[in-house]
Amino acid sequence: MSVGAALSEARQQARLTVGQLSNRTHIREAIIHGIERDDFSACGGDFYARGHIRAIASYLGMEPEDIIREYDEVHGGAPPPVRAATVFKVDDAHRGNHMRRVPGWTVALAVALAVIVVFVLVRLLGGSGGKGQAAELRVAAPGAAAQHAGVPAPAARERVVLKVFAVKPTWINVKDAKGHRLFQGALEQGKSSTWSAEERLRVTIGDAGAVRLEVNGKDLGTPGKDGQTVKRSFGPGIPSAR
């Protein structure tokens, strides 16, 4: 039995219409109709197809991994694991560009000028003070020289950490302050996921009563009621419960 046929049969045994299943899983009816016909083109790719299949199978009381395995056998195998470095590569690239804004030659020139000035002062003071006097030459660290030369040091940006616990399966979308999407798809019942980014995280939750949020180590509880779609935005520091 194909993936679509198995899900369709399970839905009918549960005495649910496609519309009812759509309301409870927050997956559009057109996508569910396509999946039951083994047409996954409306899902937007294998990643989202697996998320939709997992959410539907979990809600219908099926074993999601068995259905996903059947899908992978037909559609070319499981996806490669997502590495944390890949998720946050946008932040790393931005941080690297920020660091390159301070020209290296400016820092080197400031250090060289500081050394020359100190050396001249030592020679002058040493010549007027008589024999036996020793002058101590101290060279400032590059960071300090840059500050004296008027070059601002790059400010460290604070990060925000969001952890989501799924009480029931639900759809979720997570973006950073620049609008880059960190995650979009279904979150399985009993699972939890954590995301981190600089400055701000924006999250949209399909079923506010299906999750519990923890932001920067503080438990915020459930963000809304069952079936309610909510949007939340969190920055660094201790968030409020609202």
MDAnalysis code that builds the backbone (N, CA, C; Angstrom):
import MDAnalysis as mda
import numpy as np

u = mda.Universe.empty(726, n_residues=242, atom_resindex=np.repeat(np.arange(242), 3), trajectory=True)
u.add_TopologyAttr("name", ["N", "CA", "C"] * 242)
u.add_TopologyAttr("resid", np.arange(1, 243))
u.add_TopologyAttr("resname", ["MET", "SER", "VAL", "GLY", "ALA", "ALA", "LEU", "SER", "GLU", "ALA", "ARG", "GLN", "GLN", "ALA", "ARG", "LEU", "THR", "VAL", "GLY", "GLN", "LEU", "SER", "ASN", "ARG", "THR", "HIS", "ILE", "ARG", "GLU", "ALA", "ILE", "ILE", "HIS", "GLY", "ILE", "GLU", "ARG", "ASP", "ASP", "PHE", "SER", "ALA", "CYS", "GLY", "GLY", "ASP", "PHE", "TYR", "ALA", "ARG", "GLY", "HIS", "ILE", "ARG", "ALA", "ILE", "ALA", "SER", "TYR", "LEU", "GLY", "MET", "GLU", "PRO", "GLU", "ASP", "ILE", "ILE", "ARG", "GLU", "TYR", "ASP", "GLU", "VAL", "HIS", "GLY", "GLY", "ALA", "PRO", "PRO", "PRO", "VAL", "ARG", "ALA", "ALA", "THR", "VAL", "PHE", "LYS", "VAL", "ASP", "ASP", "ALA", "HIS", "ARG", "GLY", "ASN", "HIS", "MET", "ARG", "ARG", "VAL", "PRO", "GLY", "TRP", "THR", "VAL", "ALA", "LEU", "ALA", "VAL", "ALA", "LEU", "ALA", "VAL", "ILE", "VAL", "VAL", "PHE", "VAL", "LEU", "VAL", "ARG", "LEU", "LEU", "GLY", "GLY", "SER", "GLY", "GLY", "LYS", "GLY", "GLN", "ALA", "ALA", "GLU", "LEU", "ARG", "VAL", "ALA", "ALA", "PRO", "GLY", "ALA", "ALA", "ALA", "GLN", "HIS", "ALA", "GLY", "VAL", "PRO", "ALA", "PRO", "ALA", "ALA", "ARG", "GLU", "ARG", "VAL", "VAL", "LEU", "LYS", "VAL", "PHE", "ALA", "VAL", "LYS", "PRO", "THR", "TRP", "ILE", "ASN", "VAL", "LYS", "ASP", "ALA", "LYS", "GLY", "HIS", "ARG", "LEU", "PHE", "GLN", "GLY", "ALA", "LEU", "GLU", "GLN", "GLY", "LYS", "SER", "SER", "THR", "TRP", "SER", "ALA", "GLU", "GLU", "ARG", "LEU", "ARG", "VAL", "THR", "ILE", "GLY", "ASP", "ALA", "GLY", "ALA", "VAL", "ARG", "LEU", "GLU", "VAL", "ASN", "GLY", "LYS", "ASP", "LEU", "GLY", "THR", "PRO", "GLY", "LYS", "ASP", "GLY", "GLN", "THR", "VAL", "LYS", "ARG", "SER", "PHE", "GLY", "PRO", "GLY", "ILE", "PRO", "SER", "ALA", "ARG"])
u.atoms.positions = np.array([
    [0.848, -1.189, 0.000],
    [0.000, 0.000, 0.000],
    [0.887, 1.244, 0.000],
    [0.574, 2.224, -0.852],
    [1.385, 3.434, -0.954],
    [1.194, 4.324, 0.280],
    [2.063, 5.347, 0.379],
    [1.980, 6.293, 1.499],
    [0.621, 6.990, 1.501],
    [0.205, 7.505, 0.343],
    [-1.064, 8.228, 0.272],
    [-2.251, 7.343, 0.598],
    [-2.240, 6.113, 0.073],
    [-3.353, 5.206, 0.329],
    [-3.436, 4.841, 1.809],
    [-2.278, 4.633, 2.451],
    [-2.261, 4.281, 3.869],
    [-2.814, 5.419, 4.719],
    [-2.415, 6.656, 4.417],
    [-2.911, 7.804, 5.187],
    [-4.403, 8.030, 4.941],
    [-4.841, 7.845, 3.689],
    [-6.264, 8.008, 3.375],
    [-7.103, 6.975, 4.122],
    [-6.636, 5.726, 4.151],
    [-7.380, 4.671, 4.832],
    [-7.453, 4.948, 6.337],
    [-6.338, 5.408, 6.920],
    [-6.330, 5.708, 8.351],
    [-7.279, 6.863, 8.671],
    [-7.327, 7.865, 7.800],
    [-8.242, 8.998, 8.022],
    [-9.696, 8.535, 7.994],
    [-10.026, 7.684, 7.017],
    [-11.395, 7.209, 6.897],
    [-11.775, 6.325, 8.082],
    [-10.826, 5.508, 8.569],
    [-11.111, 4.681, 9.746],
    [-11.339, 5.548, 10.980],
    [-10.685, 6.710, 11.013],
    [-10.890, 7.636, 12.134],
    [-12.151, 8.475, 11.967],
    [-12.889, 8.246, 10.848],
    [-14.128, 8.952, 10.558],
    [-13.924, 10.477, 10.508],
    [-12.858, 10.868, 9.802],
    [-12.545, 12.283, 9.643],
    [-12.623, 12.649, 8.167],
    [-13.146, 13.830, 7.890],
    [-13.091, 14.363, 6.529],
    [-11.737, 15.033, 6.322],
    [-11.406, 15.331, 5.078],
    [-10.155, 16.039, 4.801],
    [-10.178, 17.413, 5.461],
    [-11.342, 18.063, 5.461],
    [-11.452, 19.371, 6.096],
    [-11.198, 19.313, 7.591],
    [-11.749, 18.284, 8.258],
    [-11.526, 18.139, 9.702],
    [-10.054, 17.871, 10.001],
    [-9.428, 17.021, 9.185],
    [-8.009, 16.723, 9.390],
    [-7.162, 17.964, 9.146],
    [-7.563, 18.771, 8.175],
    [-6.841, 20.016, 7.895],
    [-6.911, 20.973, 9.080],
    [-8.086, 21.119, 9.677],
    [-8.242, 22.017, 10.822],
    [-7.425, 21.566, 12.026],
    [-7.268, 20.271, 12.189],
    [-6.600, 19.761, 13.391],
    [-5.091, 19.631, 13.221],
    [-4.615, 19.574, 11.991],
    [-3.160, 19.493, 11.760],
    [-2.596, 20.785, 11.191],
    [-3.499, 21.732, 10.828],
    [-3.083, 23.015, 10.243],
    [-2.322, 22.816, 8.937],
    [-2.728, 21.816, 8.177],
    [-2.186, 21.563, 6.842],
    [-3.314, 21.809, 5.849],
    [-3.042, 22.566, 4.793],
    [-4.092, 22.932, 3.846],
    [-4.740, 21.696, 3.206],
    [-6.052, 21.817, 2.950],
    [-6.800, 20.690, 2.381],
    [-6.215, 20.241, 1.048],
    [-5.786, 21.200, 0.211],
    [-5.239, 20.848, -1.101],
    [-4.004, 19.970, -0.964],
    [-3.193, 20.250, 0.046],
    [-1.987, 19.444, 0.264],
    [-2.367, 18.035, 0.719],
    [-3.349, 17.933, 1.630],
    [-3.781, 16.616, 2.110],
    [-4.368, 15.796, 0.968],
    [-5.205, 16.430, 0.122],
    [-5.764, 15.730, -1.034],
    [-4.639, 15.194, -1.924],
    [-3.622, 16.038, -2.178],
    [-2.505, 15.612, -3.015],
    [-1.734, 14.460, -2.411],
    [-1.465, 14.532, -1.110],
    [-0.716, 13.467, -0.431],
    [-1.468, 12.143, -0.522],
    [-2.779, 12.182, -0.328],
    [-3.560, 10.943, -0.385],
    [-3.587, 10.359, -1.805],
    [-3.295, 11.200, -2.815],
    [-3.172, 10.690, -4.191],
    [-1.721, 10.403, -4.547],
    [-0.814, 10.462, -3.535],
    [0.631, 10.292, -3.745],
    [1.187, 11.358, -4.678],
    [0.583, 12.543, -4.642],
    [1.080, 13.694, -5.389],
    [1.599, 14.701, -4.364],
    [2.932, 14.820, -4.259],
    [3.540, 15.636, -3.212],
    [4.057, 16.970, -3.762],
    [3.656, 17.318, -4.977],
    [4.177, 18.531, -5.607],
    [3.758, 19.798, -4.864],
    [2.583, 19.790, -4.238],
    [2.108, 20.987, -3.528],
    [2.803, 21.194, -2.187],
    [3.596, 20.209, -1.746],
    [4.249, 20.314, -0.431],
    [5.418, 21.289, -0.458],
    [5.998, 21.515, -1.641],
    [7.125, 22.441, -1.721],
    [8.472, 21.789, -1.523],
    [8.581, 20.473, -1.684],
    [9.869, 19.794, -1.539],
    [9.786, 18.624, -0.571],
    [10.819, 17.768, -0.622],
    [10.841, 16.569, 0.221],
    [10.821, 16.910, 1.710],
    [11.537, 17.965, 2.107],
    [11.628, 18.313, 3.527],
    [10.237, 18.594, 4.100],
    [9.463, 19.421, 3.380],
    [8.130, 19.770, 3.868],
    [7.157, 18.600, 3.708],
    [7.361, 17.793, 2.657],
    [6.501, 16.621, 2.485],
    [6.653, 15.681, 3.674],
    [7.891, 15.451, 4.098],
    [8.111, 14.574, 5.265],
    [7.461, 15.152, 6.519],
    [7.554, 16.493, 6.684],
    [6.929, 17.118, 7.853],
    [5.416, 16.961, 7.855],
    [4.786, 17.149, 6.683],
    [3.334, 16.992, 6.594],
    [2.919, 15.540, 6.840],
    [3.666, 14.617, 6.235],
    [3.348, 13.192, 6.422],
    [3.476, 12.809, 7.896],
    [4.527, 13.284, 8.537],
    [4.755, 12.958, 9.950],
    [3.630, 13.507, 10.827],
    [3.202, 14.751, 10.553],
    [2.141, 15.366, 11.357],
    [0.817, 14.620, 11.174],
    [0.490, 14.263, 9.927],
    [-0.771, 13.561, 9.667],
    [-0.749, 12.178, 10.301],
    [0.357, 11.446, 10.101],
    [0.456, 10.095, 10.653],
    [0.379, 10.110, 12.179],
    [1.054, 11.071, 12.814],
    [1.027, 11.163, 14.279],
    [-0.378, 11.418, 14.781],
    [-1.100, 12.322, 14.106],
    [-2.454, 12.645, 14.555],
    [-3.387, 11.451, 14.398],
    [-3.185, 10.659, 13.356],
    [-4.060, 9.510, 13.094],
    [-3.639, 8.266, 13.886],
    [-2.627, 8.395, 14.740],
    [-2.214, 7.279, 15.589],
    [-1.348, 6.254, 14.880],
    [-0.763, 6.620, 13.753],
    [0.112, 5.708, 13.020],
    [1.553, 5.892, 13.490],
    [2.452, 5.018, 13.054],
    [3.866, 5.130, 13.378],
    [4.517, 6.002, 12.302],
    [4.869, 7.264, 12.619],
    [5.355, 8.181, 11.582],
    [6.607, 7.675, 10.861],
    [7.533, 7.071, 11.599],
    [8.801, 6.676, 10.988],
    [8.599, 5.603, 9.931],
    [7.623, 4.714, 10.116],
    [7.359, 3.685, 9.111],
    [6.853, 4.328, 7.819],
    [5.966, 5.331, 7.942],
    [5.434, 6.006, 6.762],
    [6.540, 6.806, 6.070],
    [7.363, 7.498, 6.854],
    [8.470, 8.271, 6.281],
    [9.452, 7.356, 5.563],
    [9.712, 6.185, 6.152],
    [10.632, 5.227, 5.507],
    [10.077, 4.777, 4.156],
    [8.769, 4.537, 4.106],
    [8.142, 4.142, 2.845],
    [8.255, 5.274, 1.809],
    [8.076, 6.516, 2.276],
    [8.198, 7.662, 1.367],
    [9.622, 7.774, 0.829],
    [10.622, 7.591, 1.705],
    [12.019, 7.713, 1.285],
    [12.409, 6.631, 0.277],
    [11.870, 5.441, 0.444],
    [12.191, 4.375, -0.489],
    [11.694, 4.685, -1.899],
    [10.579, 5.391, -1.981],
    [10.006, 5.717, -3.297],
    [10.634, 6.979, -3.874],
    [11.022, 7.916, -3.004],
    [11.452, 9.231, -3.477],
    [12.935, 9.510, -3.266],
    [13.739, 8.489, -3.119],
    [15.180, 8.718, -3.205],
    [15.945, 8.780, -1.909],
    [15.438, 8.249, -0.834],
    [16.224, 8.153, 0.388],
    [16.026, 9.318, 1.326],
    [16.543, 9.147, 2.558],
    [16.375, 10.151, 3.608],
    [17.259, 11.347, 3.332],
    [16.877, 12.551, 3.805],
    [17.689, 13.749, 3.603],
    [18.925, 13.711, 4.480],
    [20.030, 14.394, 4.080],
    [21.225, 14.453, 4.927],
    [20.935, 15.230, 6.197],
    [21.626, 14.914, 7.314],
    [21.387, 15.630, 8.572],
    [21.751, 17.096, 8.445],
    [20.978, 17.944, 9.125],
    [21.229, 19.387, 9.107],
    [22.201, 19.730, 10.222],
    [23.303, 20.353, 9.887],
    [24.304, 20.725, 10.878],
    [24.013, 22.111, 11.409],
    [24.329, 22.314, 12.694],
    [24.059, 23.616, 13.316],
    [24.814, 24.725, 12.613],
    [26.043, 24.422, 12.122],
    [26.830, 25.441, 11.439],
    [26.126, 25.929, 10.191],
    [25.377, 25.028, 9.524],
    [24.644, 25.423, 8.320],
    [23.483, 26.334, 8.672],
    [22.775, 26.034, 9.763],
    [21.623, 26.834, 10.167],
    [22.009, 28.268, 10.447],
    [23.179, 28.446, 11.062],
    [23.575, 29.778, 11.487],
    [24.647, 30.392, 10.601],
    [24.852, 29.884, 9.397],
    [25.905, 30.413, 8.541],
    [25.646, 31.858, 8.150],
    [24.359, 32.265, 8.124],
    [24.060, 33.657, 7.783],
    [24.601, 34.587, 8.845],
    [24.393, 34.232, 10.127],
    [24.901, 35.061, 11.216],
    [26.418, 35.129, 11.181],
    [27.086, 33.976, 10.920],
    [28.538, 33.942, 10.895],
    [29.085, 34.819, 9.782],
    [28.455, 34.768, 8.595],
    [28.923, 35.576, 7.482],
    [28.776, 37.052, 7.791],
    [27.642, 37.417, 8.411],
    [27.404, 38.821, 8.751],
    [28.421, 39.303, 9.782],
    [28.705, 38.441, 10.760],
    [29.662, 38.809, 11.791],
    [31.050, 38.973, 11.200],
    [31.395, 38.104, 10.224],
    [32.707, 38.202, 9.589],
    [32.842, 39.491, 8.800],
    [31.782, 39.904, 8.093],
    [31.822, 41.147, 7.340],
    [31.980, 42.337, 8.261],
    [31.318, 42.261, 9.416],
    [31.412, 43.351, 10.387],
    [32.845, 43.509, 10.878],
    [33.525, 42.411, 11.122],
    [34.892, 42.464, 11.608],
    [35.829, 43.051, 10.556],
    [35.534, 42.813, 9.274],
    [36.425, 43.289, 8.233],
    [36.271, 44.778, 7.952],
    [35.318, 45.431, 8.615],
    [35.139, 46.856, 8.384],
    [36.285, 47.675, 8.971],
    [36.986, 47.145, 9.951],
    [38.114, 47.847, 10.552],
    [39.361, 47.483, 9.765],
    [39.926, 48.364, 8.956],
    [41.086, 48.022, 8.123],
    [42.272, 47.607, 8.969],
    [42.932, 46.510, 8.577],
    [44.088, 46.023, 9.326],
    [45.256, 46.990, 9.277],
    [45.442, 47.710, 8.143],
    [46.579, 48.621, 8.037],
    [46.447, 49.803, 8.978],
    [45.194, 50.190, 9.311],
    [45.003, 51.310, 10.235],
    [45.503, 50.955, 11.636],
    [45.174, 49.731, 12.071],
    [45.640, 49.271, 13.384],
    [47.159, 49.183, 13.415],
    [47.750, 48.628, 12.340],
    [49.209, 48.482, 12.288],
    [49.892, 49.846, 12.314],
    [49.340, 50.833, 11.585],
    [49.922, 52.173, 11.568],
    [49.851, 52.823, 12.942],
    [48.709, 52.623, 13.642],
    [48.568, 53.201, 14.987],
    [49.602, 52.625, 15.941],
    [49.830, 51.313, 15.852],
    [50.828, 50.670, 16.722],
    [52.217, 51.207, 16.429],
    [52.546, 51.324, 15.127],
    [53.875, 51.805, 14.753],
    [54.111, 53.224, 15.253],
    [53.121, 54.109, 15.111],
    [53.261, 55.485, 15.586],
    [53.437, 55.538, 17.099],
    [52.685, 54.677, 17.817],
    [52.809, 54.651, 19.274],
    [54.211, 54.248, 19.693],
    [54.785, 53.250, 19.006],
    [56.139, 52.786, 19.334],
    [57.156, 53.892, 19.090],
    [57.012, 54.623, 17.951],
    [57.966, 55.689, 17.620],
    [57.914, 56.810, 18.647],
    [56.686, 57.218, 19.030],
    [56.549, 58.300, 20.004],
    [57.168, 57.929, 21.347],
    [56.869, 56.704, 21.808],
    [57.427, 56.262, 23.090],
    [58.941, 56.187, 23.023],
    [59.476, 55.711, 21.896],
    [60.935, 55.581, 21.750],
    [61.610, 56.943, 21.804],
    [61.020, 57.953, 21.107],
    [61.601, 59.303, 21.119],
    [61.584, 59.878, 22.523],
    [60.457, 59.698, 23.245],
    [60.381, 60.215, 24.616],
    [61.419, 59.565, 25.524],
    [61.612, 58.265, 25.339],
    [62.602, 57.562, 26.162],
    [64.002, 58.101, 25.908],
    [64.342, 58.355, 24.613],
    [65.677, 58.886, 24.293],
    [65.880, 60.256, 24.885],
    [64.836, 61.119, 24.797],
    [64.966, 62.465, 25.339],
    [65.110, 62.451, 26.850],
    [64.261, 61.669, 27.513],
    [64.321, 61.603, 28.974],
    [65.604, 60.943, 29.432],
    [66.054, 59.949, 28.691],
    [67.286, 59.257, 29.069],
    [68.498, 60.151, 28.923],
    [68.537, 61.062, 27.890],
    [69.690, 61.940, 27.676],
    [69.797, 63.014, 28.728],
    [68.670, 63.496, 29.294],
    [68.721, 64.585, 30.276],
    [68.847, 64.078, 31.686],
    [68.706, 62.811, 31.896],
    [68.719, 62.296, 33.248],
    [70.070, 61.795, 33.710],
    [71.102, 61.784, 32.854],
    [72.414, 61.346, 33.276],
    [72.599, 59.881, 33.060],
    [73.828, 59.431, 33.347],
    [74.182, 58.032, 33.148],
    [73.538, 57.160, 34.205],
    [73.378, 55.917, 33.857],
    [72.871, 54.935, 34.805],
    [71.360, 54.891, 34.866],
    [70.720, 55.876, 34.255],
    [69.261, 55.842, 34.267],
    [68.775, 54.954, 33.127],
    [67.807, 54.168, 33.425],
    [67.248, 53.262, 32.417],
    [65.797, 53.633, 32.169],
    [65.426, 53.557, 30.943],
    [64.036, 53.849, 30.589],
    [63.360, 52.555, 30.168],
    [62.123, 52.366, 30.626],
    [61.371, 51.153, 30.307],
    [60.436, 51.455, 29.147],
    [60.565, 50.657, 28.097],
    [59.746, 50.834, 26.904],
    [58.626, 49.814, 26.922],
    [57.417, 50.323, 26.963],
    [56.251, 49.452, 26.978],
    [55.440, 49.711, 25.715],
    [55.188, 48.654, 25.004],
    [54.416, 48.748, 23.762],
    [52.989, 48.325, 24.056],
    [52.041, 49.189, 23.729],
    [50.632, 48.883, 23.984],
    [50.169, 47.756, 23.086],
    [49.178, 47.005, 23.570],
    [48.593, 45.929, 22.767],
    [47.858, 46.531, 21.584],
    [47.765, 45.802, 20.471],
    [47.104, 46.338, 19.281],
    [45.709, 46.859, 19.559],
    [44.938, 46.180, 20.414],
    [43.581, 46.625, 20.706],
    [43.568, 47.974, 21.385],
    [44.501, 48.167, 22.361],
    [44.566, 49.438, 23.063],
    [45.015, 50.546, 22.133],
    [46.028, 50.243, 21.248],
    [46.504, 51.250, 20.312],
    [45.391, 51.689, 19.374],
    [44.575, 50.745, 18.968],
    [43.473, 51.081, 18.068],
    [42.485, 52.018, 18.749],
    [42.245, 51.798, 20.058],
    [41.316, 52.664, 20.779],
    [41.883, 54.074, 20.901],
    [43.216, 54.184, 21.190],
    [43.832, 55.505, 21.300],
    [43.834, 56.219, 19.963],
    [43.905, 55.459, 18.867],
    [43.937, 56.063, 17.541],
    [42.541, 56.453, 17.061],
    [41.511, 56.177, 17.859],
    [40.165, 56.559, 17.479],
    [39.414, 55.530, 16.667],
    [39.961, 54.302, 16.568],
    [39.283, 53.247, 15.814],
    [38.359, 52.497, 16.760],
    [37.049, 52.514, 16.562],
    [36.126, 51.837, 17.492],
    [36.249, 50.328, 17.400],
    [36.253, 49.676, 18.576],
    [36.276, 48.214, 18.600],
    [34.875, 47.695, 18.310],
    [34.763, 46.585, 17.540],
    [33.430, 46.045, 17.213],
    [32.698, 45.584, 18.460],
    [31.439, 45.967, 18.584],
    [30.636, 45.594, 19.751],
    [30.086, 44.179, 19.589],
    [30.165, 43.422, 20.679],
    [29.631, 42.056, 20.656],
    [28.107, 42.103, 20.683],
    [27.483, 41.310, 19.823],
    [26.022, 41.286, 19.768],
    [25.471, 40.181, 20.659],
    [24.388, 40.510, 21.332],
    [23.764, 39.532, 22.215],
    [22.911, 38.554, 21.405],
    [22.744, 37.354, 21.925],
    [21.973, 36.324, 21.245],
    [20.698, 36.029, 22.038],
    [19.722, 35.524, 21.339],
    [18.477, 35.084, 21.959],
    [18.312, 33.597, 21.662],
    [17.895, 32.837, 22.670],
    [17.746, 31.387, 22.537],
    [16.286, 31.020, 22.799],
    [15.676, 30.316, 21.846],
    [14.279, 29.893, 21.948],
    [14.213, 28.362, 21.927],
    [13.512, 27.808, 22.916],
    [13.292, 26.358, 22.965],
    [11.790, 26.100, 22.964],
    [11.331, 25.208, 22.075],
    [9.914, 24.911, 21.927],
    [9.668, 23.437, 22.236],
    [8.744, 23.154, 23.164],
    [8.341, 21.795, 23.513],
    [6.958, 21.543, 22.918],
    [6.803, 20.473, 22.148],
    [5.532, 20.172, 21.500],
    [4.704, 19.235, 22.371],
    [3.585, 19.746, 22.905],
    [2.646, 18.919, 23.660],
    [1.787, 18.099, 22.692],
    [1.482, 18.713, 21.545],
    [0.750, 18.061, 20.456],
    [1.445, 18.446, 19.155],
    [1.229, 17.684, 18.091],
    [1.845, 18.061, 16.815],
    [1.293, 19.391, 16.324],
    [2.181, 20.248, 15.815],
    [1.752, 21.546, 15.306],
    [2.740, 22.046, 14.274],
    [2.309, 23.037, 13.505],
    [3.158, 23.674, 12.504],
    [3.820, 24.891, 13.130],
    [5.114, 25.140, 12.749],
    [5.850, 26.251, 13.347],
    [6.793, 26.853, 12.312],
    [7.003, 28.184, 12.417],
    [7.910, 28.910, 11.528],
    [8.792, 29.805, 12.393],
    [10.127, 29.743, 12.183],
    [11.070, 30.518, 12.994],
    [11.980, 31.326, 12.059],
    [12.095, 32.646, 12.314],
    [12.964, 33.517, 11.516],
    [13.852, 34.344, 12.444],
    [15.018, 34.804, 11.892],
    [15.888, 35.670, 12.678],
    [15.532, 37.136, 12.421],
    [16.354, 38.070, 12.963],
    [16.054, 39.498, 12.867],
    [16.082, 39.998, 11.433],
    [16.824, 39.339, 10.543],
    [16.927, 39.744, 9.145],
    [15.836, 39.121, 8.283],
    [14.992, 38.295, 8.883],
    [13.942, 37.631, 8.117],
    [14.373, 36.321, 7.492],
    [15.592, 35.851, 7.805],
    [16.044, 34.572, 7.279],
    [15.330, 33.432, 8.017],
    [14.761, 32.496, 7.269],
    [14.007, 31.399, 7.857],
    [14.951, 30.344, 8.415],
    [14.833, 30.059, 9.727],
    [15.637, 29.031, 10.377],
    [14.925, 27.683, 10.382],
    [13.574, 27.708, 10.397],
    [12.819, 26.450, 10.376],
    [11.390, 26.740, 9.960],
    [10.816, 25.795, 9.200],
    [9.385, 25.834, 8.900],
    [8.921, 24.409, 8.664],
    [7.906, 23.992, 9.385],
    [7.383, 22.649, 9.215],
    [6.646, 22.183, 10.457],
    [6.406, 20.874, 10.493],
    [5.654, 20.295, 11.610],
    [6.608, 19.887, 12.723],
    [6.197, 20.135, 13.959],
    [6.929, 19.705, 15.149],
    [6.137, 18.578, 15.801],
    [6.772, 17.416, 15.961],
    [6.070, 16.233, 16.441],
    [5.716, 16.332, 17.923],
    [4.671, 15.614, 18.299],
    [4.258, 15.552, 19.698],
    [5.363, 14.923, 20.541],
    [5.657, 15.533, 21.678],
    [6.681, 15.019, 22.580],
    [8.098, 15.434, 22.229],
    [8.281, 16.139, 21.098],
    [9.600, 16.571, 20.675],
    [9.857, 18.012, 21.118],
    [11.143, 18.401, 21.132],
    [11.504, 19.781, 21.426],
    [12.620, 20.199, 20.467],
    [12.666, 21.476, 20.151],
    [13.698, 22.021, 19.278],
    [14.161, 23.355, 19.836],
    [15.441, 23.685, 19.561],
    [16.036, 24.916, 20.064],
    [16.644, 25.699, 18.901],
    [16.412, 27.019, 18.882],
    [16.995, 27.892, 17.866],
    [17.659, 29.073, 18.564],
    [18.734, 29.599, 17.941],
    [19.460, 30.736, 18.507],
    [19.877, 31.674, 17.373],
    [19.831, 32.984, 17.641],
    [20.237, 33.963, 16.639],
    [20.600, 35.257, 17.345],
    [21.258, 36.160, 16.605],
    [21.602, 37.456, 17.168],
    [20.402, 38.402, 17.116],
    [20.302, 39.236, 18.124],
    [19.353, 40.353, 18.211],
    [17.904, 39.946, 18.438],
    [17.314, 39.044, 17.580],
    [15.880, 38.771, 17.714],
    [15.503, 37.485, 16.989],
    [14.487, 36.795, 17.542],
    [13.871, 35.634, 16.894],
    [12.374, 35.889, 16.778],
    [11.813, 35.585, 15.598],
    [10.367, 35.728, 15.375],
    [9.785, 34.349, 15.079],
    [8.707, 34.005, 15.777],
    [8.132, 32.666, 15.641],
    [6.626, 32.771, 15.395],
    [6.138, 31.951, 14.463],
    [4.701, 31.817, 14.199],
    [4.304, 30.382, 14.516],
    [3.263, 30.190, 15.338],
    [2.849, 28.873, 15.808],
    [1.426, 28.613, 15.348],
    [1.212, 27.486, 14.657],
    [-0.102, 27.164, 14.118],
    [-1.132, 26.864, 15.192],
    [-0.709, 26.208, 16.276],
    [-1.621, 25.863, 17.372],
    [-0.943, 26.265, 18.680],
    [-1.303, 27.444, 19.195],
    [-0.620, 27.991, 20.377],
    [-0.776, 27.097, 21.596],
    [-1.875, 26.337, 21.671],
    [-2.083, 25.477, 22.834],
    [-1.321, 24.178, 22.763],
    [-0.600, 23.946, 21.657],
    [0.097, 22.673, 21.469],
    [1.559, 22.729, 21.882],
    [2.061, 23.914, 22.308],
    [3.482, 24.038, 22.626],
    [3.689, 24.775, 23.948],
    [4.890, 24.616, 24.472],
    [5.348, 25.385, 25.627],
    [6.677, 26.030, 25.252],
    [6.870, 27.316, 25.576],
    [8.046, 28.071, 25.149],
    [8.999, 28.327, 26.313],
    [10.292, 28.295, 25.997],
    [11.328, 28.695, 26.951],
    [12.265, 29.647, 26.210],
    [12.420, 30.885, 26.705],
    [13.224, 31.894, 26.040],
    [14.319, 32.378, 26.988],
    [15.567, 32.257, 26.547],
    [16.727, 32.680, 27.341],
    [16.694, 32.062, 28.741],
    [16.251, 30.790, 28.814],
    [16.233, 30.066, 30.074],
    [14.999, 30.285, 30.920],
    [14.070, 31.143, 30.478],
    [12.860, 31.401, 31.258],
    [11.677, 30.676, 30.627],
    [10.926, 29.921, 31.438],
    [9.757, 29.179, 30.976],
    [8.579, 30.141, 30.841],
    [8.080, 30.328, 29.615],
    [6.954, 31.228, 29.372],
    [5.630, 30.486, 29.296],
    [5.654, 29.152, 29.371],
    [4.417, 28.391, 29.324],
    [3.826, 28.352, 27.930],
    [2.510, 28.141, 27.859],
    [1.795, 28.051, 26.590],
    [1.446, 29.451, 26.089],
    [1.782, 29.788, 24.827],
    [1.580, 31.161, 24.343],
    [0.145, 31.507, 23.972],
    [-0.779, 30.549, 23.987],
    [-2.153, 30.863, 23.605],
    [-3.083, 29.684, 23.804],
    [-4.253, 29.734, 23.173],
    [-5.280, 28.719, 23.342],
    [-5.174, 27.652, 22.253],
    [-5.837, 26.513, 22.478],
    [-5.866, 25.444, 21.482],
    [-6.479, 25.952, 20.182],
    [-5.815, 25.652, 19.054],
    [-6.301, 26.041, 17.750],
    [-6.009, 27.477, 17.364],
    [-5.408, 28.253, 18.263],
    [-5.129, 29.667, 17.990],
    [-3.761, 29.820, 17.326],
    [-3.686, 30.571, 16.239],
    [-2.421, 30.866, 15.574],
    [-1.858, 32.162, 16.150],
    [-0.607, 32.108, 16.635],
    [-0.008, 33.282, 17.264],
    [1.355, 33.575, 16.653],
    [1.757, 34.855, 16.757],
    [3.092, 35.297, 16.354],
    [3.758, 35.948, 17.552],
    [4.998, 35.580, 17.807],
    [5.740, 36.140, 18.930],
    [7.127, 36.564, 18.458],
    [7.702, 37.583, 19.131],
    [9.039, 38.073, 18.819],
    [9.812, 38.204, 20.114],
    [11.049, 37.665, 20.143],
    [11.839, 37.653, 21.368],
    [13.244, 38.197, 21.095],
    [13.743, 39.007, 22.042],
    [15.094, 39.540, 21.953],
    [15.941, 39.058, 23.117],
    [17.205, 39.523, 23.223],
    [18.070, 39.132, 24.340],
    [17.501, 39.598, 25.671],
    [18.004, 39.019, 26.745],
    [17.538, 39.410, 28.066],
    [16.416, 38.525, 28.553],
    [15.830, 38.893, 29.678],
    [14.746, 38.107, 30.274],
    [13.423, 38.561, 29.672],
    [12.709, 37.674, 28.957],
    [11.464, 38.086, 28.304],
    [10.307, 38.162, 29.283],
    [9.285, 38.904, 28.893],
    [8.046, 38.915, 29.682],
    [7.211, 37.719, 29.308],
    [6.245, 37.379, 30.138],
    [5.402, 36.197, 29.886],
    [4.349, 36.479, 28.851],
    [4.185, 37.722, 28.366],
    [3.137, 38.055, 27.402],
    [3.729, 38.176, 26.007],
])
